[in-house]
């Protein structure tokens, strides 16, 4: 028996809910977001087993490499400071010395953090923070 539920479609840039079919049209043929004109979409399932999805992709590392040369993380993660889920997109490209991160609150439709900088200059955040004394 198929699970009952619905796909909700949001603009991945500004968070506006978009009234369109969940059937994916050919690339470039769906209309832009009426609020920000972006073509990027975020889909959320509202069925019985609904949850939050986070995807992580990496480029295969060569033998002898410690880390993948490129990592990408995207989806919903829990924000401890806000006490709710936020949407994140993070790219770490060691080959091009690039760090990009965009954190978006879908509830308030506010960009909480957006940073693009050389990876070699990205220090003092996350696990690189100095210990608290």
Secondary structure, DSSP 8 states (H G I E B T S, - for coil): ------EEEEETTT--B----SS--STT-S---TTT----EEEEE-STT----EEEEE----TT-SS-SEEEEEEEEEETTTTEEEEEEEEEETTTTEEEEEEEETTTTEEEEEEEEEGGG--SSGGGS----
